[in-house]
Amino acid sequence: MVLPPQSDQALATRNPLPEPVEVDTYAGKLHIECDSNAKVTPMGQLPFFIQFLKLGGQFDP
């Protein structure tokens, strides 16, 4: 089933993270919260990518 594309306004009004998410990084655990009124930064998804690298063992000896 293919869903119709959503408008930018519809995407901006929904909250993708209704509660804080705990992300495990090399520096320890981070608690990520989503603020729908904040401006988007290029580093916003970085903690999730770092967790991906850690769980995949990319930097393990």
CHARMM-style PDB file with segment names, atoms N, HN, CA, C and O in Angstrom:
ATOM      1  N   MET     1       0.840  -1.172   0.000  1.00  0.00      PROA
ATOM      2  CA  MET     1       0.000   0.000   0.000  1.00  0.00      PROA
ATOM      3  C   MET     1       0.888   1.239   0.000  1.00  0.00      PROA
ATOM      4  O   MET     1       1.794   1.355   0.825  1.00  0.00      PROA
ATOM      5  N   VAL     2       0.635   2.144  -0.903  1.00  0.00      PROA
ATOM      6  HN  VAL     2      -0.101   2.050  -1.573  1.00  0.00      PROA
ATOM      7  CA  VAL     2       1.401   3.380  -1.011  1.00  0.00      PROA
ATOM      8  C   VAL     2       0.569   4.508  -0.414  1.00  0.00      PROA
ATOM      9  O   VAL     2      -0.574   4.736  -0.808  1.00  0.00      PROA
ATOM     10  N   LEU     3       1.165   5.206   0.541  1.00  0.00      PROA
ATOM     11  HN  LEU     3       2.094   5.021   0.861  1.00  0.00      PROA
ATOM     12  CA  LEU     3       0.486   6.322   1.185  1.00  0.00      PROA
ATOM     13  C   LEU     3       0.778   7.617   0.431  1.00  0.00      PROA
ATOM     14  O   LEU     3       1.872   7.774  -0.111  1.00  0.00      PROA
ATOM     15  N   PRO     4      -0.169   8.540   0.385  1.00  0.00      PROA
ATOM     16  CA  PRO     4       0.083   9.818  -0.286  1.00  0.00      PROA
ATOM     17  C   PRO     4       1.117  10.626   0.485  1.00  0.00      PROA
ATOM     18  O   PRO     4       1.192  10.533   1.710  1.00  0.00      PROA
ATOM     19  N   PRO     5       1.918  11.423  -0.228  1.00  0.00      PROA
ATOM     20  CA  PRO     5       2.917  12.247   0.473  1.00  0.00      PROA
ATOM     21  C   PRO     5       2.247  13.259   1.390  1.00  0.00      PROA
ATOM     22  O   PRO     5       1.179  13.790   1.087  1.00  0.00      PROA
ATOM     23  N   GLN     6       2.902  13.512   2.520  1.00  0.00      PROA
ATOM     24  HN  GLN     6       3.769  13.080   2.766  1.00  0.00      PROA
ATOM     25  CA  GLN     6       2.383  14.490   3.470  1.00  0.00      PROA
ATOM     26  C   GLN     6       2.980  15.859   3.170  1.00  0.00      PROA
ATOM     27  O   GLN     6       4.084  15.966   2.637  1.00  0.00      PROA
ATOM     28  N   SER     7       2.250  16.883   3.513  1.00  0.00      PROA
ATOM     29  HN  SER     7       1.353  16.796   3.946  1.00  0.00      PROA
ATOM     30  CA  SER     7       2.747  18.232   3.311  1.00  0.00      PROA
ATOM     31  C   SER     7       3.827  18.551   4.342  1.00  0.00      PROA
ATOM     32  O   SER     7       3.931  17.884   5.371  1.00  0.00      PROA
ATOM     33  N   ASP     8       4.617  19.562   4.061  1.00  0.00      PROA
ATOM     34  HN  ASP     8       4.533  20.104   3.224  1.00  0.00      PROA
ATOM     35  CA  ASP     8       5.650  19.993   5.008  1.00  0.00      PROA
ATOM     36  C   ASP     8       5.022  20.445   6.317  1.00  0.00      PROA
ATOM     37  O   ASP     8       5.585  20.215   7.387  1.00  0.00      PROA
ATOM     38  N   GLN     9       3.860  21.088   6.243  1.00  0.00      PROA
ATOM     39  HN  GLN     9       3.403  21.275   5.374  1.00  0.00      PROA
ATOM     40  CA  GLN     9       3.172  21.554   7.447  1.00  0.00      PROA
ATOM     41  C   GLN     9       2.756  20.367   8.309  1.00  0.00      PROA
ATOM     42  O   GLN     9       2.897  20.416   9.531  1.00  0.00      PROA
ATOM     43  N   ALA    10       2.246  19.301   7.692  1.00  0.00      PROA
ATOM     44  HN  ALA    10       2.132  19.261   6.699  1.00  0.00      PROA
ATOM     45  CA  ALA    10       1.831  18.117   8.444  1.00  0.00      PROA
ATOM     46  C   ALA    10       3.036  17.453   9.108  1.00  0.00      PROA
ATOM     47  O   ALA    10       2.939  16.979  10.240  1.00  0.00      PROA
ATOM     48  N   LEU    11       4.155  17.417   8.415  1.00  0.00      PROA
ATOM     49  HN  LEU    11       4.234  17.802   7.495  1.00  0.00      PROA
ATOM     50  CA  LEU    11       5.364  16.823   8.990  1.00  0.00      PROA
ATOM     51  C   LEU    11       5.915  17.681  10.120  1.00  0.00      PROA
ATOM     52  O   LEU    11       6.459  17.147  11.087  1.00  0.00      PROA
ATOM     53  N   ALA    12       5.786  18.998  10.016  1.00  0.00      PROA
ATOM     54  HN  ALA    12       5.344  19.431   9.231  1.00  0.00      PROA
ATOM     55  CA  ALA    12       6.330  19.896  11.031  1.00  0.00      PROA
ATOM     56  C   ALA    12       5.496  19.889  12.311  1.00  0.00      PROA
ATOM     57  O   ALA    12       6.027  20.162  13.387  1.00  0.00      PROA
ATOM     58  N   THR    13       4.212  19.583  12.218  1.00  0.00      PROA
ATOM     59  HN  THR    13       3.780  19.361  11.344  1.00  0.00      PROA
ATOM     60  CA  THR    13       3.360  19.659  13.394  1.00  0.00      PROA
ATOM     61  C   THR    13       3.384  18.385  14.224  1.00  0.00      PROA
ATOM     62  O   THR    13       3.032  18.430  15.403  1.00  0.00      PROA
ATOM     63  N   ARG    14       3.777  17.277  13.670  1.00  0.00      PROA
ATOM     64  HN  ARG    14       4.063  17.241  12.713  1.00  0.00      PROA
ATOM     65  CA  ARG    14       3.807  16.050  14.471  1.00  0.00      PROA
ATOM     66  C   ARG    14       5.103  15.986  15.270  1.00  0.00      PROA
ATOM     67  O   ARG    14       6.128  16.521  14.847  1.00  0.00      PROA
ATOM     68  N   ASN    15       5.053  15.338  16.409  1.00  0.00      PROA
ATOM     69  HN  ASN    15       4.220  14.903  16.752  1.00  0.00      PROA
ATOM     70  CA  ASN    15       6.217  15.207  17.278  1.00  0.00      PROA
ATOM     71  C   ASN    15       6.791  13.800  17.105  1.00  0.00      PROA
ATOM     72  O   ASN    15       6.190  12.838  17.583  1.00  0.00      PROA
ATOM     73  N   PRO    16       7.937  13.656  16.435  1.00  0.00      PROA
ATOM     74  CA  PRO    16       8.480  12.322  16.187  1.00  0.00      PROA
ATOM     75  C   PRO    16       8.939  11.599  17.454  1.00  0.00      PROA
ATOM     76  O   PRO    16       8.950  10.369  17.487  1.00  0.00      PROA
ATOM     77  N   LEU    17       9.313  12.334  18.484  1.00  0.00      PROA
ATOM     78  HN  LEU    17       9.305  13.334  18.457  1.00  0.00      PROA
ATOM     79  CA  LEU    17       9.740  11.725  19.743  1.00  0.00      PROA
ATOM     80  C   LEU    17       8.852  12.261  20.865  1.00  0.00      PROA
ATOM     81  O   LEU    17       9.163  13.296  21.456  1.00  0.00      PROA
ATOM     82  N   PRO    18       7.759  11.573  21.161  1.00  0.00      PROA
ATOM     83  CA  PRO    18       6.855  12.095  22.193  1.00  0.00      PROA
ATOM     84  C   PRO    18       7.465  12.115  23.589  1.00  0.00      PROA
ATOM     85  O   PRO    18       7.009  12.868  24.450  1.00  0.00      PROA
ATOM     86  N   GLU    19       8.484  11.305  23.824  1.00  0.00      PROA
ATOM     87  HN  GLU    19       8.854  10.693  23.125  1.00  0.00      PROA
ATOM     88  CA  GLU    19       9.170  11.304  25.123  1.00  0.00      PROA
ATOM     89  C   GLU    19      10.666  11.177  24.871  1.00  0.00      PROA
ATOM     90  O   GLU    19      11.056  10.745  23.786  1.00  0.00      PROA
ATOM     91  N   PRO    20      11.522  11.535  25.827  1.00  0.00      PROA
ATOM     92  CA  PRO    20      12.971  11.453  25.625  1.00  0.00      PROA
ATOM     93  C   PRO    20      13.429  10.027  25.291  1.00  0.00      PROA
ATOM     94  O   PRO    20      12.891   9.047  25.805  1.00  0.00      PROA
ATOM     95  N   VAL    21      14.429   9.943  24.423  1.00  0.00      PROA
ATOM     96  HN  VAL    21      14.867  10.740  24.005  1.00  0.00      PROA
ATOM     97  CA  VAL    21      14.998   8.673  24.000  1.00  0.00      PROA
ATOM     98  C   VAL    21      16.412   8.590  24.555  1.00  0.00      PROA
ATOM     99  O   VAL    21      17.161   9.565  24.495  1.00  0.00      PROA
ATOM    100  N   GLU    22      16.779   7.445  25.087  1.00  0.00      PROA
ATOM    101  HN  GLU    22      16.171   6.652  25.136  1.00  0.00      PROA
ATOM    102  CA  GLU    22      18.130   7.238  25.617  1.00  0.00      PROA
ATOM    103  C   GLU    22      19.000   6.642  24.521  1.00  0.00      PROA
ATOM    104  O   GLU    22      18.650   5.624  23.925  1.00  0.00      PROA
ATOM    105  N   VAL    23      20.141   7.285  24.258  1.00  0.00      PROA
ATOM    106  HN  VAL    23      20.426   8.112  24.742  1.00  0.00      PROA
ATOM    107  CA  VAL    23      21.070   6.845  23.228  1.00  0.00      PROA
ATOM    108  C   VAL    23      22.404   6.546  23.890  1.00  0.00      PROA
ATOM    109  O   VAL    23      22.914   7.361  24.658  1.00  0.00      PROA
ATOM    110  N   ASP    24      22.973   5.378  23.596  1.00  0.00      PROA
ATOM    111  HN  ASP    24      22.559   4.716  22.971  1.00  0.00      PROA
ATOM    112  CA  ASP    24      24.246   4.959  24.187  1.00  0.00      PROA
ATOM    113  C   ASP    24      25.382   5.342  23.249  1.00  0.00      PROA
ATOM    114  O   ASP    24      25.466   4.828  22.133  1.00  0.00      PROA
ATOM    115  N   THR    25      26.267   6.252  23.697  1.00  0.00      PROA
ATOM    116  HN  THR    25      26.199   6.670  24.603  1.00  0.00      PROA
ATOM    117  CA  THR    25      27.396   6.691  22.887  1.00  0.00      PROA
ATOM    118  C   THR    25      28.696   6.329  23.596  1.00  0.00      PROA
ATOM    119  O   THR    25      28.681   5.814  24.714  1.00  0.00      PROA
ATOM    120  N   TYR    26      29.811   6.601  22.943  1.00  0.00      PROA
ATOM    121  HN  TYR    26      29.823   7.019  22.035  1.00  0.00      PROA
ATOM    122  CA  TYR    26      31.116   6.314  23.547  1.00  0.00      PROA
ATOM    123  C   TYR    26      31.373   7.190  24.776  1.00  0.00      PROA
ATOM    124  O   TYR    26      32.135   6.803  25.662  1.00  0.00      PROA
ATOM    125  N   ALA    27      30.753   8.347  24.833  1.00  0.00      PROA
ATOM    126  HN  ALA    27      30.134   8.661  24.113  1.00  0.00      PROA
ATOM    127  CA  ALA    27      30.928   9.255  25.968  1.00  0.00      PROA
ATOM    128  C   ALA    27      29.929   8.978  27.085  1.00  0.00      PROA
ATOM    129  O   ALA    27      29.948   9.660  28.110  1.00  0.00      PROA
ATOM    130  N   GLY    28      29.063   7.997  26.904  1.00  0.00      PROA
ATOM    131  HN  GLY    28      29.047   7.444  26.071  1.00  0.00      PROA
ATOM    132  CA  GLY    28      28.042   7.671  27.892  1.00  0.00      PROA
ATOM    133  C   GLY    28      26.656   7.797  27.291  1.00  0.00      PROA
ATOM    134  O   GLY    28      26.501   7.976  26.083  1.00  0.00      PROA
ATOM    135  N   LYS    29      25.660   7.701  28.140  1.00  0.00      PROA
ATOM    136  HN  LYS    29      25.785   7.555  29.121  1.00  0.00      PROA
ATOM    137  CA  LYS    29      24.275   7.756  27.669  1.00  0.00      PROA
ATOM    138  C   LYS    29      23.809   9.202  27.536  1.00  0.00      PROA
ATOM    139  O   LYS    29      24.092  10.043  28.390  1.00  0.00      PROA
ATOM    140  N   LEU    30      23.090   9.474  26.449  1.00  0.00      PROA
ATOM    141  HN  LEU    30      22.860   8.792  25.756  1.00  0.00      PROA
ATOM    142  CA  LEU    30      22.487  10.784  26.210  1.00  0.00      PROA
ATOM    143  C   LEU    30      20.977  10.628  26.205  1.00  0.00      PROA
ATOM    144  O   LEU    30      20.458   9.589  25.800  1.00  0.00      PROA
ATOM    145  N   HSD    31      20.276  11.650  26.650  1.00  0.00      PROA
ATOM    146  HN  HSD    31      20.698  12.495  26.979  1.00  0.00      PROA
ATOM    147  CA  HSD    31      18.819  11.664  26.595  1.00  0.00      PROA
ATOM    148  C   HSD    31      18.419  12.690  25.540  1.00  0.00      PROA
ATOM    149  O   HSD    31      18.658  13.886  25.706  1.00  0.00      PROA
ATOM    150  N   ILE    32      17.812  12.218  24.459  1.00  0.00      PROA
ATOM    151  HN  ILE    32      17.618  11.246  24.324  1.00  0.00      PROA
ATOM    152  CA  ILE    32      17.457  13.062  23.329  1.00  0.00      PROA
ATOM    153  C   ILE    32      15.985  13.435  23.427  1.00  0.00      PROA
ATOM    154  O   ILE    32      15.129  12.569  23.608  1.00  0.00      PROA
ATOM    155  N   GLU    33      15.693  14.732  23.305  1.00  0.00      PROA
ATOM    156  HN  GLU    33      16.389  15.435  23.158  1.00  0.00      PROA
ATOM    157  CA  GLU    33      14.323  15.229  23.272  1.00  0.00      PROA
ATOM    158  C   GLU    33      14.120  15.996  21.977  1.00  0.00      PROA
ATOM    159  O   GLU    33      15.048  16.616  21.457  1.00  0.00      PROA
ATOM    160  N   CYS    34      12.911  15.950  21.466  1.00  0.00      PROA
ATOM    161  HN  CYS    34      12.157  15.446  21.888  1.00  0.00      PROA
ATOM    162  CA  CYS    34      12.585  16.661  20.235  1.00  0.00      PROA
ATOM    163  C   CYS    34      11.827  17.941  20.577  1.00  0.00      PROA
ATOM    164  O   CYS    34      10.845  17.911  21.318  1.00  0.00      PROA
ATOM    165  N   ASP    35      12.287  19.053  20.037  1.00  0.00      PROA
ATOM    166  HN  ASP    35      13.085  19.077  19.435  1.00  0.00      PROA
ATOM    167  CA  ASP    35      11.612  20.335  20.215  1.00  0.00      PROA
ATOM    168  C   ASP    35      11.118  20.787  18.844  1.00  0.00      PROA
ATOM    169  O   ASP    35      11.919  21.174  17.993  1.00  0.00      PROA
ATOM    170  N   SER    36       9.820  20.741  18.629  1.00  0.00      PROA
ATOM    171  HN  SER    36       9.169  20.427  19.320  1.00  0.00      PROA
ATOM    172  CA  SER    36       9.267  21.077  17.313  1.00  0.00      PROA
ATOM    173  C   SER    36       9.422  22.554  16.970  1.00  0.00      PROA
ATOM    174  O   SER    36       9.254  22.928  15.809  1.00  0.00      PROA
ATOM    175  N   ASN    37       9.736  23.402  17.944  1.00  0.00      PROA
ATOM    176  HN  ASN    37       9.873  23.098  18.886  1.00  0.00      PROA
ATOM    177  CA  ASN    37       9.918  24.830  17.680  1.00  0.00      PROA
ATOM    178  C   ASN    37      11.371  25.198  17.419  1.00  0.00      PROA
ATOM    179  O   ASN    37      11.656  26.327  17.022  1.00  0.00      PROA
ATOM    180  N   ALA    38      12.292  24.270  17.634  1.00  0.00      PROA
ATOM    181  HN  ALA    38      12.061  23.352  17.957  1.00  0.00      PROA
ATOM    182  CA  ALA    38      13.712  24.563  17.444  1.00  0.00      PROA
ATOM    183  C   ALA    38      14.089  24.473  15.971  1.00  0.00      PROA
ATOM    184  O   ALA    38      13.457  23.753  15.198  1.00  0.00      PROA
ATOM    185  N   LYS    39      15.110  25.202  15.603  1.00  0.00      PROA
ATOM    186  HN  LYS    39      15.623  25.787  16.231  1.00  0.00      PROA
ATOM    187  CA  LYS    39      15.617  25.116  14.238  1.00  0.00      PROA
ATOM    188  C   LYS    39      16.400  23.818  14.080  1.00  0.00      PROA
ATOM    189  O   LYS    39      17.001  23.327  15.036  1.00  0.00      PROA
ATOM    190  N   VAL    40      16.391  23.275  12.891  1.00  0.00      PROA
ATOM    191  HN  VAL    40      15.903  23.674  12.114  1.00  0.00      PROA
ATOM    192  CA  VAL    40      17.094  22.020  12.620  1.00  0.00      PROA
ATOM    193  C   VAL    40      18.573  22.307  12.431  1.00  0.00      PROA
ATOM    194  O   VAL    40      18.947  23.288  11.787  1.00  0.00      PROA
ATOM    195  N   THR    41      19.410  21.449  12.993  1.00  0.00      PROA
ATOM    196  HN  THR    41      19.106  20.653  13.516  1.00  0.00      PROA
ATOM    197  CA  THR    41      20.855  21.590  12.828  1.00  0.00      PROA
ATOM    198  C   THR    41      21.397  20.364  12.101  1.00  0.00      PROA
ATOM    199  O   THR    41      20.781  19.299  12.154  1.00  0.00      PROA
ATOM    200  N   PRO    42      22.535  20.493  11.424  1.00  0.00      PROA
ATOM    201  CA  PRO    42      23.106  19.331  10.748  1.00  0.00      PROA
ATOM    202  C   PRO    42      23.610  18.275  11.725  1.00  0.00      PROA
ATOM    203  O   PRO    42      23.832  17.132  11.323  1.00  0.00      PROA
ATOM    204  N   MET    43      23.796  18.626  13.001  1.00  0.00      PROA
ATOM    205  HN  MET    43      23.616  19.554  13.327  1.00  0.00      PROA
ATOM    206  CA  MET    43      24.307  17.674  13.987  1.00  0.00      PROA
ATOM    207  C   MET    43      23.181  16.970  14.740  1.00  0.00      PROA
ATOM    208  O   MET    43      23.458  16.161  15.626  1.00  0.00      PROA
ATOM    209  N   GLY    44      21.933  17.251  14.417  1.00  0.00      PROA
ATOM    210  HN  GLY    44      21.708  17.908  13.697  1.00  0.00      PROA
ATOM    211  CA  GLY    44      20.807  16.725  15.156  1.00  0.00      PROA
ATOM    212  C   GLY    44      20.714  15.208  15.190  1.00  0.00      PROA
ATOM    213  O   GLY    44      20.275  14.644  16.193  1.00  0.00      PROA
ATOM    214  N   GLN    45      21.117  14.534  14.119  1.00  0.00      PROA
ATOM    215  HN  GLN    45      21.474  14.991  13.304  1.00  0.00      PROA
ATOM    216  CA  GLN    45      21.022  13.077  14.045  1.00  0.00      PROA
ATOM    217  C   GLN    45      22.327  12.385  14.430  1.00  0.00      PROA
ATOM    218  O   GLN    45      22.395  11.156  14.430  1.00  0.00      PROA
ATOM    219  N   LEU    46      23.349  13.147  14.752  1.00  0.00      PROA
ATOM    220  HN  LEU    46      23.294  14.146  14.751  1.00  0.00      PROA
ATOM    221  CA  LEU    46      24.658  12.576  15.056  1.00  0.00      PROA
ATOM    222  C   LEU    46      24.655  11.593  16.228  1.00  0.00      PROA
ATOM    223  O   LEU    46      25.302  10.552  16.116  1.00  0.00      PROA
ATOM    224  N   PRO    47      23.973  11.853  17.340  1.00  0.00      PROA
ATOM    225  CA  PRO    47      23.980  10.874  18.435  1.00  0.00      PROA
ATOM    226  C   PRO    47      23.431   9.504  18.016  1.00  0.00      PROA
ATOM    227  O   PRO    47      23.910   8.476  18.497  1.00  0.00      PROA
ATOM    228  N   PHE    48      22.436   9.480  17.128  1.00  0.00      PROA
ATOM    229  HN  PHE    48      22.047  10.314  16.737  1.00  0.00      PROA
ATOM    230  CA  PHE    48      21.888   8.214  16.658  1.00  0.00      PROA
ATOM    231  C   PHE    48      22.894   7.474  15.772  1.00  0.00      PROA
ATOM    232  O   PHE    48      22.980   6.247  15.821  1.00  0.00      PROA
ATOM    233  N   PHE    49      23.649   8.217  14.967  1.00  0.00      PROA
ATOM    234  HN  PHE    49      23.579   9.214  14.927  1.00  0.00      PROA
ATOM    235  CA  PHE    49      24.679   7.609  14.134  1.00  0.00      PROA
ATOM    236  C   PHE    49      25.818   7.064  14.994  1.00  0.00      PROA
ATOM    237  O   PHE    49      26.350   5.991  14.708  1.00  0.00      PROA
ATOM    238  N   ILE    50      26.194   7.792  16.041  1.00  0.00      PROA
ATOM    239  HN  ILE    50      25.762   8.663  16.273  1.00  0.00      PROA
ATOM    240  CA  ILE    50      27.246   7.321  16.951  1.00  0.00      PROA
ATOM    241  C   ILE    50      26.807   6.037  17.646  1.00  0.00      PROA
ATOM    242  O   ILE    50      27.610   5.119  17.811  1.00  0.00      PROA
ATOM    243  N   GLN    51      25.545   5.964  18.052  1.00  0.00      PROA
ATOM    244  HN  GLN    51      24.892   6.709  17.918  1.00  0.00      PROA
ATOM    245  CA  GLN    51      25.048   4.726  18.662  1.00  0.00      PROA
ATOM    246  C   GLN    51      25.109   3.583  17.651  1.00  0.00      PROA
ATOM    247  O   GLN    51      25.470   2.465  18.016  1.00  0.00      PROA
ATOM    248  N   PHE    52      24.767   3.836  16.402  1.00  0.00      PROA
ATOM    249  HN  PHE    52      24.474   4.745  16.105  1.00  0.00      PROA
ATOM    250  CA  PHE    52      24.852   2.833  15.350  1.00  0.00      PROA
ATOM    251  C   PHE    52      26.277   2.310  15.212  1.00  0.00      PROA
ATOM    252  O   PHE    52      26.485   1.101  15.110  1.00  0.00      PROA
ATOM    253  N   LEU    53      27.265   3.217  15.207  1.00  0.00      PROA
ATOM    254  HN  LEU    53      27.095   4.199  15.289  1.00  0.00      PROA
ATOM    255  CA  LEU    53      28.666   2.797  15.102  1.00  0.00      PROA
ATOM    256  C   LEU    53      29.088   1.978  16.314  1.00  0.00      PROA
ATOM    257  O   LEU    53      29.793   0.978  16.173  1.00  0.00      PROA
ATOM    258  N   LYS    54      28.663   2.397  17.507  1.00  0.00      PROA
ATOM    259  HN  LYS    54      28.091   3.209  17.621  1.00  0.00      PROA
ATOM    260  CA  LYS    54      29.043   1.690  18.724  1.00  0.00      PROA
ATOM    261  C   LYS    54      28.428   0.295  18.762  1.00  0.00      PROA
ATOM    262  O   LYS    54      29.119  -0.678  19.063  1.00  0.00      PROA
ATOM    263  N   LEU    55      27.144   0.192  18.460  1.00  0.00      PROA
ATOM    264  HN  LEU    55      26.582   0.982  18.215  1.00  0.00      PROA
ATOM    265  CA  LEU    55      26.492  -1.108  18.492  1.00  0.00      PROA
ATOM    266  C   LEU    55      27.034  -2.050  17.418  1.00  0.00      PROA
ATOM    267  O   LEU    55      27.034  -3.268  17.596  1.00  0.00      PROA
ATOM    268  N   GLY    56      27.496  -1.478  16.299  1.00  0.00      PROA
ATOM    269  HN  GLY    56      27.496  -0.489  16.154  1.00  0.00      PROA
ATOM    270  CA  GLY    56      28.070  -2.294  15.228  1.00  0.00      PROA
ATOM    271  C   GLY    56      29.522  -2.669  15.470  1.00  0.00      PROA
ATOM    272  O   GLY    56      30.104  -3.423  14.690  1.00  0.00      PROA
ATOM    273  N   GLY    57      30.126  -2.143  16.560  1.00  0.00      PROA
ATOM    274  HN  GLY    57      29.653  -1.531  17.194  1.00  0.00      PROA
ATOM    275  CA  GLY    57      31.509  -2.472  16.880  1.00  0.00      PROA
ATOM    276  C   GLY    57      32.515  -1.900  15.899  1.00  0.00      PROA
ATOM    277  O   GLY    57      33.580  -2.482  15.694  1.00  0.00      PROA
ATOM    278  N   GLN    58      32.191  -0.767  15.292  1.00  0.00      PROA
ATOM    279  HN  GLN    58      31.325  -0.295  15.459  1.00  0.00      PROA
ATOM    280  CA  GLN    58      33.064  -0.192  14.262  1.00  0.00      PROA
ATOM    281  C   GLN    58      34.419   0.274  14.774  1.00  0.00      PROA
ATOM    282  O   GLN    58      35.381   0.332  14.008  1.00  0.00      PROA
ATOM    283  N   PHE    59      34.510   0.605  16.047  1.00  0.00      PROA
ATOM    284  HN  PHE    59      33.728   0.558  16.669  1.00  0.00      PROA
ATOM    285  CA  PHE    59      35.774   1.091  16.594  1.00  0.00      PROA
ATOM    286  C   PHE    59      36.343   0.175  17.669  1.00  0.00      PROA
ATOM    287  O   PHE    59      37.239   0.568  18.416  1.00  0.00      PROA
ATOM    288  N   ASP    60      35.823  -1.040  17.746  1.00  0.00      PROA
ATOM    289  HN  ASP    60      35.095  -1.359  17.140  1.00  0.00      PROA
ATOM    290  CA  ASP    60      36.369  -2.014  18.686  1.00  0.00      PROA
ATOM    291  C   ASP    60      37.723  -2.519  18.171  1.00  0.00      PROA
ATOM    292  O   ASP    60      37.907  -2.690  16.966  1.00  0.00      PROA
ATOM    293  N   PRO    61      38.672  -2.758  19.093  1.00  0.00      PROA
ATOM    294  CA  PRO    61      39.990  -3.233  18.641  1.00  0.00      PROA
ATOM    295  C   PRO    61      39.925  -4.633  18.063  1.00  0.00      PROA
ATOM    296  OT1 PRO    61      40.946  -5.174  17.639  1.00  0.00      PROA
TER     297      PRO     61
END
